[in-house]
Amino acid sequence: MNRPTIAQGIIKISDQDTYLLTWIEAFLFDRKAQNLAKGTLDFYRRHLNIFIMFCDTQVITRIDQLDANTIRKYMIWLEEKGHNPGGISAAYRSLRAFLYWWEEEIEPEGWNNPIRKVKAPKVALEPLEPVPLYTVKALCDACPKNTFTGIRDRAIFLSLLDTGARASEFLNMDLDDMNPITGEILIREGKGRKPRTVFIGQKSRKALRKYLRLRNVDHLALWVTKDQTQRLTYYGLKSMVVRRSRSAGVKTPALHAFRRQFALSCLRSGMNVYHLQNLMGHSDLQVLNRYLKQTTKDVSDAHRQAGPVDNSL
């Protein structure tokens, strides 16, 4: 197999080479050269590796062996392996991006891109469950008020809910990015490398200032480990939530559930949906809709306020 070779930072491949592994590595190299976010690169790499695993079961090693039926088999194979609809959709999108890129890169004569004949798998846009507010209160109450980690963890719970930030964005915050007086926090690199400003309210600022008084100011990161020598990691944050949930006697919430509750609470409080979109860092409203779980009470209240018979006749 002709593998790509790195020469002065450039992958050199013959246009006649159609080996999947060769071109997938070249595709990832191209994405990295475009300065895509690490999370996006990992997304492509993870799902294309899964596709390679499937191709191994079909004894497929070259792009010109692929056809529409192969891709349909791949979708079914993913389902049989236990992937949920969202995961199958992500796998399809990654493969589509790769095949479109290869088609544009090589412009192969007489080759018909098989992905064009396979429709994207449907994904039911079910509302995403937020963390209940009583759970957040229980988690805060489970944090000791006289220890560094207890004071830190309470500030984390309040700030995580108040900013609506993604966990990765939250953990990448630095001391210089936030103003403990005004509550402004700069997210320097959100999804798609887009910066934005988020905010925390009075209660969260009070908890944060209490935490900062105990902080080693020499460390760049805003959220640090127990010994204050390292930035708190995603695994460390997740483990902390598990421990506090056990102490509080509540079901452990997903980290992203705090972001969902932020969106839902802001909507119920009457925030303009475009302001909410900016705070959450979404490129369009379609993505935001998944966060806005409407309960029967929400719809009932909306009808009571705007129903034409009771309000107009």
Buried (B, 14 or more C-beta within 10 A) or exposed (E): EEEBEEEEEEBEBEEEBBBBBBBBBBBBBBBBEEEBBEEBBEBBBEBBEBBEEBBEEEEBBBBEEBEBEBBBBBBEBBBEEEBEBEBBBBBBBBBBBBBEBBBEBBEBEEBEBBBEEBEEBEBEEEBBBBBBEEBBEBBBEBBEEEEBBBBBBBBBBBBBBBBBBBBBBBBBBBBEBBEBEEBEBBBBBBBEEEEBEBBBEEEBBBBBEBBBEEBEEEBEBBBBBEEBEEBBEEEBBBEBBEBBBEBBEBEBBBBBBBBBBBBBBBBBEEEEEEEBBEBBBBEEEEEBBBBBBEEEEBEEEEEEEEEEEEEEE
